[in-house]
């Protein structure tokens, strides 16, 4: 359903919602994507481990939902967002493995043999008893369902999270063994290989991301099913991470931002057309002026979530002022708010790096600061034949004023 009046735009343009199911079929716009290639690779019989990488908000979750649909006939897909299961501020590799175990189990429990079910129930009882010894008053139920209930408390209950890690980490090999027994038993019954897709790990901070994928990559790749992990894009700049990827993962696929401009600053008409279609698949064309559309696309930096948020917030302004369409001034008011958010967090060193990136379109300056700016979307990565960089269009005015002041 398209928005036919501005009051409908707010619900339809939800920047937090990835497209799936009927909405994927209704609103999806074809773009350059590695998903078809990845689907072909996953046809292998091997338990492949892949990383899926891209800027935050550039449509990875929607593309992973597309992947699920592409492989659904040949693979048994277990897909979940890690932020729905765990606390992203405090996430540990043992937590992730625990959630992998419970998500697979819940998806295939009715397919497991009685012998395996008895084994899992006995193992679960030992784990739960040790947790209850350390934290009195907890009740989790019986059987492996108790482990499922325990995992559900790990996200919100700090003490339970810490106790569970204390109990589980020394017994991690047993947990991995349980995961693999479930996978092997279920795949035999299903007649399909299992693919686990773990979304939103790219949203953990860079320090946590490096800890997970550098220190504990071996553990995270132990399950004997196919797994796709999302990771923070700036981690690809780390030599340590690249070495780990080569050692433990079968490869990575990158979803690039949509080019709305060429490296020389001229409009990229192909990318502009994709972004325009993203908007018009969700709303009637007469709800926005061409000037407002152009401003929204330019200011989105080719990131779909940014475009969706800009149009939603601009529509809200126009609707509150009893107008029937979004005007360019509405978008500029929203852009001004985004610019102010950046002003609050950017320091002098950041401004120097941003100025250099704006002028050279290359990676420059202190590596850690560059990575932080990339993570915050102040700097964005694009690719044609080769990778290049630019700064977020909403802050170009800030940098231009800095340059003028120096002149």
C-alpha positions in Angstrom: 0.0 0.0 0.0 1.3 3.4 -1.0 0.8 6.5 1.1 -1.9 8.6 -0.6 -1.9 11.4 2.0 1.0 12.8 4.1 -0.5 11.4 7.3 0.1 7.9 6.0 3.8 8.5 5.2 4.9 8.2 8.8 3.9 4.6 9.2 5.0 3.4 5.8 8.4 5.1 5.9 9.8 3.3 9.0 13.6 3.6 9.0 13.8 0.8 11.7 11.9 -1.8 9.7 13.7 -4.0 7.2 11.5 -5.2 4.3 10.3 -8.7 4.6 7.4 -10.9 3.4 4.7 -9.0 1.6 6.5 -5.6 2.1 9.6 -7.0 0.5 7.6 -7.9 -2.6 5.7 -4.6 -2.5 8.4 -2.0 -1.8 11.7 -3.6 -2.8 13.7 -1.8 -5.6 16.3 -3.7 -7.5 19.9 -2.5 -6.8 23.5 -3.6 -7.1 23.7 -6.4 -4.5 25.8 -9.5 -3.8 22.9 -11.5 -2.6 22.3 -13.6 -5.8 26.0 -14.4 -5.9 25.9 -15.4 -2.2 22.8 -17.6 -2.8 24.7 -19.5 -5.5 27.7 -20.0 -3.3 25.5 -21.3 -0.5 24.4 -24.1 -2.7 27.7 -25.8 -1.7 27.4 -28.8 0.6 30.1 -27.3 2.8 29.2 -25.5 6.1 30.3 -22.2 4.8 30.9 -19.2 7.0 30.5 -15.8 5.4 30.6 -12.1 6.5 28.1 -9.6 5.1 29.3 -6.1 5.3 28.1 -2.6 4.6 27.4 0.8 6.1 24.8 0.9 8.8 21.4 1.6 7.4 22.3 0.8 3.8 19.8 -2.0 3.4 21.7 -5.1 4.6 18.8 -6.5 6.6 16.4 -6.2 3.6 19.0 -7.9 1.4 19.5 -10.7 3.9 15.7 -11.2 3.9 15.9 -11.4 0.1 18.6 -14.0 0.5 16.4 -16.1 2.8 13.7 -16.1 0.2 16.2 -17.1 -2.6 17.5 -20.1 -0.7 14.4 -21.1 1.1 13.6 -24.0 -1.2 17.0 -25.6 -0.8 18.2 -24.6 2.7 16.5 -24.5 6.1 17.0 -20.9 7.2 17.2 -19.8 10.8 17.4 -16.0 10.7 17.4 -13.5 13.6 18.5 -10.1 14.7 21.1 -10.2 17.5 19.7 -7.0 19.0 16.4 -8.7 19.6 18.1 -11.4 21.6 21.1 -9.8 23.3 22.3 -6.5 24.8 24.5 -5.0 22.0 26.3 -2.8 24.6 27.4 -5.9 26.5 27.5 -8.9 24.1 29.9 -11.8 24.5 30.9 -14.6 22.1 29.4 -17.2 24.5 26.1 -15.3 24.5 26.1 -15.5 20.7 26.7 -19.2 20.7 24.0 -19.7 23.3 21.5 -17.8 21.1 22.5 -19.8 18.0 21.8 -23.0 20.0 18.4 -21.9 21.2 17.3 -20.4 17.8 18.2 -23.5 15.9 16.6 -25.7 18.6 13.3 -23.8 18.6 13.2 -24.0 14.8 13.8 -27.8 14.6 12.8 -29.2 18.0 9.9 -31.3 16.5 12.4 -32.9 14.1 14.9 -34.1 16.7 15.2 -37.8 17.6 14.1 -39.0 21.0 17.7 -40.0 21.8 19.0 -36.5 21.1 16.2 -34.9 23.0 17.1 -37.0 26.1 20.7 -36.0 25.8 19.9 -32.3 25.5 17.5 -32.4 28.4 20.2 -34.1 30.6 22.8 -31.6 29.6 20.5 -28.7 30.1 19.6 -29.9 33.6 23.3 -29.7 34.6 23.8 -26.2 33.2 20.6 -24.8 34.8 21.4 -26.3 38.2 24.8 -24.6 38.2 23.2 -21.3 37.2 20.6 -21.6 40.0 23.3 -22.4 42.5 24.9 -19.0 41.7 21.7 -17.1 41.5 19.0 -18.2 43.8 15.3 -17.9 43.0 15.4 -18.4 39.3 13.1 -20.9 37.5 13.5 -21.9 33.9 11.3 -24.9 33.5 12.5 -28.4 32.4 14.5 -29.9 29.5 16.3 -27.9 26.8 13.4 -25.4 27.0 15.1 -24.3 30.2 18.1 -23.3 28.2 15.8 -21.4 25.8 14.3 -19.5 28.8 17.7 -18.8 30.3 18.9 -17.3 27.0 15.8 -15.1 27.0 16.9 -13.6 30.3 20.4 -12.9 29.2 19.5 -9.8 27.3 17.7 -7.9 30.1 19.0 -9.3 33.4 22.6 -8.2 34.1 23.2 -10.6 36.9 21.7 -13.6 35.0 23.9 -12.6 32.0 27.1 -12.6 34.2 26.2 -15.9 36.0 25.3 -17.6 32.7 28.7 -16.6 31.2 30.5 -17.9 34.4 28.8 -21.2 34.0 28.8 -21.5 30.2 32.3 -20.3 29.2 34.3 -23.1 30.9 31.9 -25.5 29.3 31.8 -23.9 25.8 33.0 -27.1 24.1 29.9 -28.8 25.5 27.7 -26.1 24.2 29.2 -26.3 20.7 28.9 -30.0 20.8 25.2 -29.6 21.7 24.7 -27.2 18.8 26.4 -29.5 16.4 24.4 -32.6 17.5 21.2 -30.5 16.9 22.4 -29.5 13.5 23.4 -33.0 12.4 20.2 -34.6 13.6 18.0 -31.9 12.2 19.6 -31.8 8.8 19.3 -35.6 8.5 15.5 -35.3 9.2 14.9 -32.2 7.1 16.9 -33.3 4.1 18.3 -29.8 3.9 21.3 -28.0 5.2 20.8 -25.4 7.8 21.7 -21.7 7.2 21.9 -19.4 10.2 21.7 -15.6 9.4 22.7 -13.4 12.3 21.8 -9.8 11.6 22.7 -6.5 13.4 26.1 -7.5 14.8 27.4 -4.6 12.6 25.7 -2.3 15.2 28.1 -3.3 18.1 30.8 -0.7 18.8 34.2 -1.2 17.0 36.0 -2.3 20.1 33.4 -5.0 20.9 33.4 -6.0 17.2 37.1 -6.5 17.2 37.0 -8.5 20.4 34.3 -10.8 19.0 35.8 -11.4 15.5 39.5 -11.3 16.4 39.7 -13.0 19.7 36.8 -15.4 19.3 36.5 -16.0 15.6 37.5 -19.7 16.1 34.6 -20.3 18.5 32.1 -18.4 16.4 32.8 -20.6 13.4 32.6 -23.9 15.2 28.9 -24.8 14.5 28.8 -27.2 11.6 26.0 -25.4 9.7 26.3 -22.5 7.2 26.4 -19.1 9.0 26.3 -15.5 7.8 27.4 -12.8 10.3 27.1 -9.1 9.8 30.0 -7.1 11.1 30.9 -3.4 11.5 32.3 -2.2 8.2 35.4 -0.4 9.6 36.7 -3.7 10.9 37.7 -4.6 7.4 40.5 -1.9 7.7 42.1 -4.0 10.5 45.0 -6.1 9.3 44.3 -8.5 12.3 40.7 -8.9 11.2 41.7 -9.5 7.6 44.0 -12.3 8.7 41.3 -13.8 10.8 38.8 -13.7 7.9 41.2 -15.5 5.7 41.9 -18.2 8.3 38.3 -18.9 9.6 35.8 -17.6 7.1 35.1 -18.7 3.5 34.7 -15.1 2.4 32.8 -11.9 2.7 30.3 -10.1 0.6 29.9 -6.3 0.6 26.8 -4.3 0.0 27.9 -0.9 -1.2 26.1 2.3 -0.6 24.2 3.5 -3.7 26.1 6.1 -5.6 24.0 9.3 -5.9 27.1 11.2 -7.1 30.2 10.2 -9.0 33.6 10.7 -7.4 33.9 14.1 -9.3 30.7 15.3 -7.7 28.4 15.0 -10.7 25.0 13.3 -10.2 25.0 9.6 -10.8 21.7 9.2 -12.6 21.5 5.5 -12.2 21.9 5.7 -8.4 19.6 8.7 -8.3 16.9 6.7 -10.1 17.1 3.9 -7.6 16.7 6.2 -4.6 13.8 8.0 -6.3 12.1 4.7 -7.0 12.6 3.6 -3.3 10.6 6.7 -2.3 7.9 6.4 -5.0 7.3 2.7 -4.3 6.0 3.8 -0.9 4.2 7.1 -1.7 2.2 8.8 -4.4 4.4 11.1 -6.5 2.1 14.1 -5.9 2.9 14.1 -2.2 6.4 15.6 -2.8 7.8 18.3 -5.0 10.7 17.5 -7.4 12.9 19.9 -5.5 12.1 18.2 -2.2 12.8 14.8 -3.8 16.1 16.0 -5.1 17.1 17.5 -1.8 16.2 14.3 0.1 18.1 12.0 -2.3 21.2 14.3 -2.3 21.1 14.4 1.5 20.6 10.7 2.0 24.1 10.0 0.8 22.8 6.9 -1.0 21.8 5.2 2.3 18.3 3.9 2.1 17.5 4.3 5.8 18.6 7.9 5.6 16.3 8.6 2.7 13.4 6.9 4.5 14.0 8.9 7.6 14.3 12.2 5.7 11.0 11.7 3.9 9.2 10.5 7.0 10.3 13.5 9.1 9.7 16.0 6.2 6.2 14.6 5.7 5.5 15.1 9.4 6.5 18.8 9.2 4.4 19.4 6.1 1.4 17.5 7.6 1.6 19.5 10.8 1.5 22.7 8.8 -1.6 21.5 6.9 0.1 21.2 3.5 -0.7 18.4 1.1 2.9 17.8 -0.2 6.5 17.8 1.0 8.4 20.9 -0.1 12.1 21.5 -0.4 12.1 23.7 2.7 10.7 20.8 4.8 13.6 18.5 3.8 16.1 21.3 4.5 14.7 21.7 8.0 15.3 18.0 8.7 18.8 18.2 7.2 19.6 21.1 9.5 18.7 18.9 12.5 21.0 16.1 11.3 23.8 18.7 10.7 23.4 20.0 14.3 23.7 16.4 15.6 27.1 16.1 13.8 28.3 19.5 15.0 27.8 18.3 18.6 30.1 15.3 18.2 32.8 16.5 15.8 36.1 17.7 17.2 38.9 19.7 15.5 40.8 16.6 14.5 37.6 15.2 13.0 37.0 18.4 11.0 40.6 18.1 9.6 40.0 14.5 8.5 36.6 15.4 7.0 38.1 18.3 5.0 40.8 16.0 3.6 38.3 13.3 2.6 36.0 15.9 1.0 38.9 17.2 -1.2 40.8 13.9 -2.0 38.0 11.3 -1.8 40.6 9.1 -0.1 41.2 7.5 3.3 43.4 9.9 5.3 44.3 11.0 8.8 44.5 9.0 12.1 43.2 5.5 11.4 41.2 5.1 14.5 39.5 8.4 14.1 38.8 7.6 10.4 37.2 4.3 11.5 35.0 6.1 14.1 33.9 8.7 11.5 33.1 5.9 9.1 31.1 4.1 11.8 29.1 7.2 12.6 28.4 7.8 8.8 30.2 11.1 8.9 32.4 9.4 6.2 30.9 7.1 3.7 32.4 4.5 1.4 31.5 4.1 -2.2 32.7 1.8 -5.0 32.9 1.9 -8.8 35.9 0.1 -10.2 37.7 1.0 -7.0 36.7 2.2 -3.5 36.5 5.9 -2.7 35.2 8.0 0.1 33.2 11.1 0.7 31.7 13.0 3.7 28.1 12.9 4.6 26.4 15.6 2.4 24.6 17.2 5.4 28.0 18.3 6.9 29.6 19.6 3.7 28.5 23.1 4.6 30.3 22.8 8.0 33.6 21.8 6.2 33.2 24.5 3.6 32.8 27.1 6.4 36.0 25.7 8.1 37.8 26.0 4.8 36.6 29.6 4.2 37.7 30.6 7.7 41.2 29.3 7.1 41.3 31.1 3.8 
